[in-house]
């Protein structure tokens, strides 16, 4: 598609290469910034589908103030929620690529162009995300979030956590059409994580290392308001994914929730786990790693992933100073990789030095 890449700057073609889908309810305070960030993208050949989900705060009037032929507004007769709205937006999309953005986030100027160029040069990748810079309601910087970049790293992370930032993704529409993929309305929350786990069965995936959006955290965001529901859906999706990808790994819902809390986070209660339970969770985690390594044993980077995860567990053990069972755990860590012993010694020495420094 080199012709499309050369010619897109000259204007907007009748058939957009990219469709950006937004599901918007009450975002009157932020929608101007979100839409302006899309309309000012360096990549011009796009359409923006806004599914208006029965707003009550004047968001619809704010959107009506924008005059641009690339905007297409679809109105729900009643409030049906984010999942159903996104599903409708995907069904209406005309672009070869479908991107996401939320009504309270901001796309960085080259976001669309960078993702198009990557997908054009990596035809085997059907789902692409990227990093984000986190801001608050007033736009103040809070930090940054990065996601695993390679297909193997993403597949490993997907067993316990969502490996993509939802508003950062861009997908190939032909992958969706070929397999009938779309959001599942059975999931009120974490609907993106559920969709990604199905898509990953049929295509390669990747994340760009650099930030693509400013991700806004505020009291009225979906993530903040529906955190409990989101985590419950998240853990059900993780359990299903593990059972599909590693059917021999027998684990129940309660352990999945504890493993997610301990290794990923969510509610901040991991520190209250008894040390014996922490040892148990690490043992399960290493069993999961063993199963994943066996499934992907021919992958050129599997040994690196195995070593990195073993080091991660070693650092957690050292920082927490686990009690009973620690010797058995250390022996297992040393057995994971021929090159692990030296790396672990360096990591533990670094941890010891940090503790000594804290004493003075």
N, C-alpha and C positions, 0 to 999 in steps of 0.2 A: 504493500500500500504506500510506496514511496511517493506516488503522485498525490495522494491525499495529504501526506505530511507536508509536501511542498506547497500545495494549493490552499490549505485551510486558512492561512493568514489573510488571504485576499478577500474573504467575506464569509457569509454564512450560506452553506448550500441548502437545497431543499430537503435533502435527506441527511439528518444529523448523524455524525459518527458516534457521538456520545450523548446519552440521556442521563441527566442527574435527577434522581427521585428523592423528593422530600415529602414526608408525612407531617403535617402541621396542624396542631390544635390551638393552644393558647400560647403564642410566642411573640406577642406584640412588642415586648421590650427588646427583642433581639433579631427579629425577622429582617429588618432593614439591612443590618450588617451581614447577615447570612446571604441574602440575595445579591447584595452589592458585590460580595466576594466572588460569587459565581459569574456575574455579568462582566466582571473585570478580569476574568481569567485570561492568561496568554493564549489559551486554546479557545478559539471562537466558534468552531463548528460543533455546537451542542444545542440540545433542548433541555429545558428545566421543567419537569413535571412537579407541580405542587398539588398534593392531595389535601384539600382543606377538610379537616375532620370536625366540622360543626363548631368552629371557635365561638367563644362568647366574650372575648376581651378586645375585639376590634382588629384582630390579626388580618381578617379578610379585607378590611378597609386599607390597612397598611400595604398589603400586597397589590391592591387595585391601583395604588399610586405609582407602580412601576409600569413603564411602557416599553416593552421590548418584545420583538416577534419570537424570541426564543422561549418565552415564558408560556406555559400551558397550565391552566388552573382547572382542577377537577374537584367538584364539590360533593361531599357525602351529605345525604339528606339528614342523617343523624350521626351522632358520635359513635363510631364503631371500633375505635382503638387503633393503635399504631400498627399492629400486625396486619389487620385487614386492609388498612390504608396503604401500607407498603406493597402488599400483594396486588392491589388494584393498580398502583403506580407501575409496577413491573410489567403487568399485563398490557399497559398502554404504551410502554416505551418503544420507540422506533429505532434507537441507536444500536450500532453493532456492539457497543460497550455500554454497560449500565453502572453508573456511579451513585454513591449515597452521600447525603449530607443531612444533618438535622437542622431544624429551624433556629436553634440557639448556638450553633457552631459557626466557625469562619474558615473558609477554604483559603489556604495560602496561594499567592498569585500564580505559581507554576504547577499547582497540584495536578490538574487534569492533563496538562501537556506531559508531565513526567510519567504519569501512569500509562498514557497512550503510547509513548515511545517505548516503554518497557514491554508492554504487551505486544506491540508490533515486532519487537526483536526477540520475543520469547513466546512463540506460537503454542508451546506446550503448556503454558500457564493460563489457567482459566479464571483464577481468583487472585486478586492482588490488593494488598493493604499497605499501610505505612505507619509511621510514628505520629504522635501528636504532642503539641505543647498544651498544657492544661492552664486554663484561666478561670477566674471567678466571675461573678455577675457583673462586676465593674470593669472587667478586662485585665485585671492584675494577674501577672504570671505566678503560677503556683508550682510548676515543675514540668517534667516531660515524661512521656511514656514511650518505650520502644518495645517492639514485638520481635519474636524470632524471625529471621530472614529466609532461611532455606526451607525447602519442602520437608526435609527430614525433621528439622527442629520444630516446625509447625505441627507436624503430625504427632510428635511426642507431646508437645504442650496440649494439644487438643484432647488428650485423654483425661485431663483434669481441669483444663481452663480454656476459655475462649482465646484463640491465638490471633485474633484480628480486632482492631478498633472499628466498630460498626460504621461510623460516619466516614471512614477512610477508604472503604473498599471500592474496587471497580471490578466488574465481572464481564465475561464474554457472554453475550446474549445467546449465541448458538449453543453453548454448553447448557444453559437453562432450558432452551427450547428442545434440544435433542433428548434430554432426560426428563422433561416435565418438572423441573425444579422451580419452586417458589416458596414463599413463606408459608408456614403451617399455622393456621388460625387456632389450633389447639394450644398454642403457646402464647400466652398473654405477655410473657416477658422472656428474655434470652432467646427470642425468636431468631436472631442472627446466628448465634452459636449453633442452634439446631440446624439451620440451613447450611452453614459451612460444613458441618460434619457429614452431611449427605453429599454435597458437591465434591468434597475431597476424595470420595470414592472413585470419581470419574475423571479427575483432572489433576495436574500439578498446581501447586499454590506457592505464593511468595509474599513477602513484605519488603517494602523499601525501608532502608535504615533511617532515612531523613524524615522529619515531620512534614505532614501534608496539610494538617488543619490545626486550628486553635480549638481545643475541646473545652466547652464551658461547663463548669460544675456550679450548680446553684440549687436553692431549696426546692424549686418547682420542677427540676429535671426528672425525667422518668427513672433514671438510675437511683436518685435520692428518694423519691416517693414510693418506689415499689421494690426496695432492696430485698425484703424478706421473700417476696414472691419470686424475684429474679434469682436469688440463690437456690430456692427450692427447684425451680425449673432447670437451672444450671446443673445441679447435682444429678437430676434425672437424666439429662442429656449426656453428662459425663459417664454415668453408669451404662447407658445404652451404647455409647461409643466404645467403651472398653469391652463390653460383651460382644459387640459386632467384630471388633478388630482383633481381640484376644479372647476368644470364647473359652479357652482353657483356664483363664484367670478368674477364679471363683471368689467374688467379693460382694457384700451386701450394701444397701443404701446408706446405712449409718456410718460404715467405715469410709465410704466415698466422701460423705460430707465432712468427716473428720480429717481425711487426707487433704481435701481441698482447703479446709480451714488452716491446716498446719503448714502446707507447702505453698499455697497461693494466697490465702487470706479471705477476708469477707466480713466477719463480724468482730474480729479482734479478740476472740476467746481462746485462741490456740495456746497462749501462755498458761492458761489455767489447767491444761491437760496434765495429769500425773505423769511423772517421768517414765513410769513403766508403760504407759499408753503411748508416749512419744516414741519409745523404742519400738513398740509394736507397729506404729504407723510408718516409721522408717523402714522396718522390715518388709511391710507390705509394699512400700514404694519401690524398694530394691527388687522385690519379686516382679512388680509391674515393669520395671526397667529391664529385667532379664527377659521377660516375655517379648517386649518390644525389640530388644536387641536380636533375639532369635529370629523374629519375623523379618527383620531388615538386615540380617547378618552379611549379605553381599553388598550392601551399600558402602561406598568408599569412605563415608564420613561417620559410620556407626561407631567406630572405636573412639573417635574424638568426642562424640556425644556421650558415650558411656563414661569416659574419663571425666568429662565436665560435670556430669550428674553425680558421680562418686565424690568428687571434690566438694560439690555443693552440700552433700549430706555430711561429709567430714567436717566442714566448717560449722554446720548446724550443731553437730554433736559436740564440737569443741566449745562453741559459745555457750551451750546449755549445760555442759558438764554432766552428762547423763550418768545415772547411777547403775543399778543392776542391769546386766546384759550388755554393758558397753564393750567388754572385751570381745565377745562374740561378734558384735557389730563391726568393730575395727578389723577383725580377721576377715570378715566378708568383704569389706571395702578393699583391703589389700589384694584380694583374690580377683577383683573385677577386671583389672587391666595390667599387663606387664609393665607399663610405664607409669602406673599410678603411684607406686611407692614413693618415688622421689618427689613427685608433684604434691603428694599428701604431706610429706615431711616439710616441704617449703611452706605449704598452707598453714600447717599447725604451728610452725616456727613463727610465722607472721602473726598468728593469733596470740601466741604466747607473748610476743613482743608488745602487742597492743595492750594486753593485760598488765604487763609490767609498767608501761607508760602511764596507765590509768592509776597506778598506785601512788604516783608522785605528783 
